[in-house]
């Protein structure tokens, strides 16, 4: 009865504060915000827009306005901007019919510093919040995938986000091993940018490079049918708009070193656990999630590299926020995993 009354008067929130995109889950409503982690401000600090509308300013800001991505490689790169971003999006989604200020669960990288923790906590509290809980993204991914819960058997998760790749073995809501690599989806985009500039003489925007990654990106040795797409940008010789054909076979080798690093990190985590637990992980497979996990053939590539099956979740882009959503609806059950 108390829980039912509480949900009437207080609508709790979960936030996945990602390098590329931020998602917000509102209790009893689901995902109410899913937009780029971008904020547009005037030179005097006035917030103009956040999310998709702010991203339209990137690379084309008029005088007196700047567009900022306040997160980079999984860490805060602009403390003031991330504070303004968090406050703005919380004011946008708050249920004004709720009488009480909500509790908020914010998902953050597992290697977040104390200073970064304090920045996130202060920014959220300034938006008229009751309490703030910090939850590590890889733990939230395991919860969101339905693989981690009180009393659950050991499970391994590999979460490839925008700024970081995290691998962890979790048992009964506690880490048996955990490692973080500051290489993920954003690095894939950068690899595409550099390749197209160096080999094709084509200067692309970050957004165009990301689209090319999704349209034609694949792992080395991908067994699927070759994909051919038209990539657009500016010709470095003439300075004029230009397009060229790019194939998945051409792009695949540029990801080789990065994918080898991811596979090696996963193997390092597996080496840290007892043989009995390793057998259990081998039988159940590794949970693979995060936007970067959608690179074509990545699950098969990791399976071959590590000798253990990697299985992609049904909705890799929303696994972390799904975990935050479960946590905000059952705060007492998941309180042990909050890091503050």
C-alpha positions as CSV (number, residue, x, y, z in Angstrom):
1,X,0.0,0.0,0.0
2,X,2.8,2.4,0.9
3,X,4.6,1.7,-2.4
4,X,1.4,2.5,-4.3
5,X,0.9,5.8,-2.5
6,X,4.5,6.7,-3.0
7,X,4.2,6.2,-6.7
8,X,1.3,8.6,-6.8
9,X,3.1,11.4,-5.0
10,X,6.7,10.7,-6.2
11,X,7.7,9.6,-9.7
12,X,11.3,8.4,-9.6
13,X,13.7,8.7,-12.5
14,X,16.7,6.8,-14.0
15,X,19.3,8.4,-16.1
16,X,21.8,6.9,-18.5
17,X,24.3,9.7,-18.9
18,X,26.1,8.5,-22.0
19,X,28.9,10.0,-24.1
20,X,26.8,10.0,-27.2
21,X,23.2,9.9,-26.0
22,X,21.4,10.4,-22.7
23,X,18.3,8.4,-21.8
24,X,15.8,9.1,-19.0
25,X,13.4,6.5,-17.6
26,X,10.4,7.8,-15.6
27,X,8.6,5.4,-13.2
28,X,5.4,4.0,-14.6
29,X,6.0,5.7,-18.0
30,X,9.2,4.2,-19.4
31,X,11.7,6.1,-21.5
32,X,10.7,9.7,-21.7
33,X,14.0,11.2,-23.1
34,X,16.4,9.7,-25.6
35,X,18.6,12.4,-27.3
36,X,22.2,13.3,-27.9
37,X,24.3,14.5,-25.0
38,X,24.7,18.0,-26.4
39,X,24.0,21.4,-25.0
40,X,23.9,24.8,-26.9
41,X,24.6,27.9,-24.9
42,X,25.3,31.6,-25.4
43,X,28.8,33.0,-24.5
44,X,27.2,34.4,-21.3
45,X,26.2,30.8,-20.2
46,X,22.4,31.0,-21.0
47,X,21.2,27.5,-22.1
48,X,19.4,27.6,-25.5
49,X,18.8,24.0,-26.3
50,X,19.7,20.5,-25.3
51,X,19.6,17.1,-27.1
52,X,18.7,16.9,-30.8
53,X,17.9,20.6,-31.2
54,X,21.3,21.5,-29.6
55,X,23.1,19.0,-31.9
56,X,21.9,21.0,-34.9
57,X,24.3,23.7,-33.8
58,X,27.4,21.5,-34.0
59,X,29.9,22.7,-36.6
60,X,27.7,25.6,-37.6
61,X,27.3,27.9,-34.5
62,X,26.8,31.6,-35.1
63,X,28.8,34.2,-33.2
64,X,28.0,34.2,-29.5
65,X,26.7,30.6,-29.4
66,X,28.6,27.4,-28.7
67,X,27.4,23.8,-28.9
68,X,29.1,21.3,-26.5
69,X,29.4,17.6,-26.0
70,X,30.1,17.6,-22.3
71,X,31.1,13.9,-22.1
72,X,34.1,12.4,-23.9
73,X,35.3,8.8,-23.7
74,X,33.0,8.1,-20.8
75,X,34.2,11.0,-18.6
76,X,33.1,14.6,-18.1
77,X,35.1,16.9,-20.3
78,X,33.2,20.1,-19.4
79,X,32.0,20.2,-15.8
80,X,29.9,23.4,-16.2
81,X,28.3,22.2,-19.4
82,X,27.4,18.8,-18.0
83,X,25.8,20.4,-14.9
84,X,23.7,22.7,-17.1
85,X,22.8,19.8,-19.3
86,X,21.6,17.6,-16.4
87,X,19.6,20.3,-14.8
88,X,17.9,21.2,-18.1
89,X,16.9,17.7,-19.1
90,X,15.6,17.0,-15.6
91,X,13.4,20.1,-15.6
92,X,12.1,19.0,-19.1
93,X,10.9,15.6,-18.0
94,X,9.9,16.1,-14.3
95,X,6.3,15.1,-13.7
96,X,4.9,18.4,-12.3
97,X,1.8,16.6,-11.1
98,X,3.9,14.6,-8.6
99,X,3.8,16.2,-5.2
100,X,7.2,15.0,-3.9
101,X,10.6,15.5,-5.5
102,X,11.8,12.3,-7.1
103,X,14.6,9.9,-6.3
104,X,17.0,9.6,-9.2
105,X,19.4,6.8,-10.2
106,X,22.2,8.0,-12.5
107,X,24.3,5.4,-14.4
108,X,28.0,6.3,-14.7
109,X,31.2,4.6,-15.8
110,X,32.7,2.2,-13.2
111,X,36.0,4.2,-13.2
112,X,34.4,7.6,-12.5
113,X,36.5,9.8,-10.2
114,X,35.4,11.3,-7.0
115,X,35.4,14.8,-8.6
116,X,33.2,13.5,-11.4
117,X,30.8,11.9,-8.9
118,X,30.5,15.1,-7.0
119,X,29.8,17.1,-10.3
120,X,26.9,14.7,-11.2
121,X,25.5,14.6,-7.7
122,X,25.5,18.4,-7.4
123,X,24.0,18.9,-10.8
124,X,21.2,16.6,-10.1
125,X,20.4,17.9,-6.7
126,X,20.2,21.5,-8.1
127,X,17.2,20.3,-10.1
128,X,15.1,19.9,-7.0
129,X,15.6,16.2,-6.4
130,X,15.0,14.2,-3.2
131,X,17.9,11.8,-3.3
132,X,20.5,10.7,-5.9
133,X,22.0,7.3,-6.3
134,X,24.9,6.5,-8.6
135,X,24.9,3.1,-10.4
136,X,27.8,1.8,-12.5
137,X,26.8,1.3,-16.2
138,X,28.0,-2.3,-16.5
139,X,26.0,-3.3,-13.4
140,X,23.0,-1.5,-14.8
141,X,23.5,-3.4,-18.1
142,X,23.5,-6.7,-16.3
143,X,20.3,-5.8,-14.4
144,X,18.7,-4.5,-17.5
145,X,19.5,-7.7,-19.4
146,X,17.8,-9.7,-16.6
147,X,21.1,-11.4,-15.8
148,X,21.8,-9.8,-12.4
149,X,19.5,-9.8,-9.4
150,X,19.8,-10.7,-5.7
151,X,20.8,-14.4,-5.5
152,X,21.6,-14.7,-9.2
153,X,24.3,-17.1,-10.4
154,X,27.6,-15.5,-11.8
155,X,27.2,-13.8,-15.2
156,X,29.6,-11.9,-17.4
157,X,28.7,-8.7,-19.2
158,X,30.5,-6.8,-21.9
159,X,29.0,-3.3,-22.4
160,X,30.3,-1.2,-25.4
161,X,29.0,2.3,-25.0
162,X,30.0,5.5,-26.7
163,X,33.0,6.4,-24.6
164,X,34.0,3.2,-22.7
165,X,33.9,-0.5,-23.0
166,X,33.4,-2.3,-19.7
167,X,33.6,-6.0,-18.8
168,X,32.5,-7.5,-15.5
169,X,31.7,-10.8,-13.9
170,X,28.8,-10.3,-11.4
171,X,27.5,-12.7,-8.8
172,X,24.7,-11.9,-6.4
173,X,24.9,-8.2,-7.3
174,X,28.6,-7.9,-6.5
175,X,31.7,-7.8,-8.8
176,X,34.0,-10.8,-9.0
177,X,36.1,-9.0,-11.7
178,X,35.7,-5.7,-13.6
179,X,37.8,-3.8,-16.1
180,X,37.3,-0.7,-18.2
181,X,38.7,0.3,-21.6
182,X,38.4,3.9,-22.8
183,X,37.7,2.8,-26.3
184,X,34.2,2.3,-27.7
185,X,31.7,3.6,-30.2
186,X,33.2,7.1,-30.4
187,X,36.6,5.6,-31.3
188,X,35.0,3.7,-34.1
189,X,33.6,6.9,-35.5
190,X,37.0,8.6,-35.2
191,X,38.6,5.7,-37.1
192,X,36.2,6.1,-39.9
193,X,36.9,9.9,-40.0
194,X,40.6,9.4,-40.2
195,X,40.5,6.7,-42.8
196,X,38.2,8.6,-45.1
197,X,40.4,11.7,-44.8
198,X,43.7,9.8,-45.3
199,X,42.8,7.2,-47.9
200,X,39.9,8.9,-49.8
201,X,40.7,12.6,-49.4
202,X,37.2,13.2,-48.0
203,X,36.5,15.4,-45.0
204,X,33.4,14.2,-43.2
205,X,31.5,15.5,-40.2
206,X,31.4,13.3,-37.1
207,X,27.7,12.7,-37.7
208,X,28.4,11.5,-41.3
209,X,31.2,9.2,-40.1
210,X,28.9,7.7,-37.5
211,X,26.2,7.0,-40.2
212,X,28.8,5.4,-42.4
213,X,29.9,3.2,-39.5
214,X,26.3,2.0,-39.1
215,X,25.6,1.7,-42.8
216,X,28.8,-0.2,-43.8
217,X,30.8,-1.0,-40.7
218,X,31.7,-4.6,-40.0
219,X,34.4,-6.7,-38.2
220,X,37.4,-8.1,-40.1
221,X,36.4,-11.5,-41.5
222,X,32.6,-10.7,-41.4
223,X,30.9,-13.5,-43.3
224,X,27.9,-11.4,-44.5
225,X,27.3,-10.0,-48.0
226,X,29.4,-7.0,-48.9
227,X,27.7,-3.7,-48.4
228,X,28.3,-0.7,-50.6
229,X,27.2,2.8,-49.6
230,X,27.8,6.4,-50.9
231,X,29.7,8.5,-48.4
232,X,29.5,12.3,-48.6
233,X,31.8,15.1,-47.4
234,X,34.1,17.7,-48.7
235,X,36.9,17.0,-51.2
236,X,40.2,18.0,-49.6
237,X,41.7,18.9,-52.9
238,X,38.9,21.0,-54.4
239,X,37.1,22.1,-51.2
240,X,33.9,21.2,-53.0
241,X,31.1,18.7,-51.9
242,X,31.9,15.1,-53.0
243,X,30.7,11.6,-52.7
244,X,32.4,8.2,-53.1
245,X,31.5,4.5,-52.8
246,X,32.7,2.7,-49.7
247,X,32.3,-1.0,-49.0
248,X,32.1,-3.0,-45.7
249,X,35.1,-5.0,-46.9
250,X,37.1,-1.7,-47.2
251,X,36.1,-0.4,-43.7
252,X,36.5,-3.7,-41.7
253,X,40.3,-3.6,-41.3
254,X,40.3,-0.2,-39.7
255,X,38.6,-1.7,-36.6
256,X,41.1,-4.5,-36.2
257,X,43.3,-3.1,-33.4
258,X,40.5,-1.7,-31.4
259,X,38.5,-5.0,-31.5
260,X,41.6,-6.9,-30.5
261,X,41.9,-4.7,-27.4
262,X,38.3,-5.4,-26.5
263,X,38.8,-9.1,-26.9
264,X,41.9,-9.0,-24.8
265,X,40.2,-7.1,-22.0
266,X,37.4,-9.7,-22.0
267,X,39.9,-12.5,-21.7
268,X,41.7,-10.7,-18.9
269,X,38.4,-10.6,-16.9
270,X,37.8,-14.3,-17.6
271,X,41.4,-15.1,-16.4
272,X,40.6,-13.5,-13.0
273,X,37.8,-15.9,-12.0
274,X,37.8,-19.4,-10.5
275,X,37.6,-22.4,-12.8
276,X,34.1,-23.4,-11.4
277,X,32.7,-19.9,-12.2
278,X,34.4,-19.9,-15.6
279,X,32.6,-23.2,-16.5
280,X,29.3,-21.6,-15.5
281,X,30.0,-18.5,-17.6
282,X,31.0,-20.7,-20.5
283,X,27.8,-22.6,-20.3
284,X,25.6,-19.5,-20.2
285,X,27.6,-17.2,-22.5
286,X,28.6,-13.6,-22.1
287,X,25.9,-10.8,-22.3
288,X,26.9,-8.4,-25.0
289,X,25.3,-5.0,-25.0
290,X,25.7,-1.2,-25.7
291,X,25.5,0.7,-29.0
292,X,29.0,-0.3,-30.0
293,X,28.0,-3.9,-29.8
294,X,25.9,-3.4,-33.0
295,X,28.9,-3.4,-35.3
296,X,28.2,-6.1,-37.8
297,X,29.6,-9.5,-36.8
298,X,30.9,-8.4,-33.4
299,X,29.3,-11.1,-31.4
300,X,30.7,-13.8,-33.7
301,X,34.1,-12.1,-33.7
302,X,34.3,-12.1,-29.9
303,X,33.1,-15.6,-29.7
304,X,35.9,-16.8,-32.0
305,X,38.5,-14.6,-30.2
306,X,37.6,-15.6,-26.6
307,X,36.4,-19.2,-27.1
308,X,33.2,-18.5,-25.3
309,X,29.8,-17.5,-26.7
310,X,28.9,-13.8,-26.7
311,X,25.1,-13.1,-27.1
312,X,23.8,-9.7,-28.1
313,X,20.8,-8.4,-26.0
314,X,17.5,-7.7,-27.7
315,X,17.9,-3.9,-27.4
316,X,21.6,-3.1,-26.8
317,X,21.0,0.7,-26.9
318,X,18.5,0.5,-24.0
319,X,19.9,-2.2,-21.7
320,X,21.6,0.2,-19.3
321,X,18.5,2.5,-18.9
322,X,16.4,-0.7,-18.5
323,X,18.6,-1.5,-15.5
324,X,18.2,2.0,-14.1
325,X,14.5,1.6,-14.5
326,X,14.4,-1.6,-12.5
327,X,16.5,0.0,-9.8
328,X,14.3,3.1,-9.4
329,X,11.2,0.9,-9.1
330,X,12.9,-1.2,-6.4
331,X,15.3,1.1,-4.6
332,X,15.5,-1.0,-1.4
333,X,16.2,-4.2,-3.4
334,X,19.1,-2.7,-5.4
335,X,20.5,-0.3,-2.8
336,X,23.6,-2.4,-2.3
337,X,24.9,-1.7,-5.9
338,X,24.8,2.1,-5.6
339,X,28.3,3.5,-5.3
340,X,27.5,6.5,-3.2
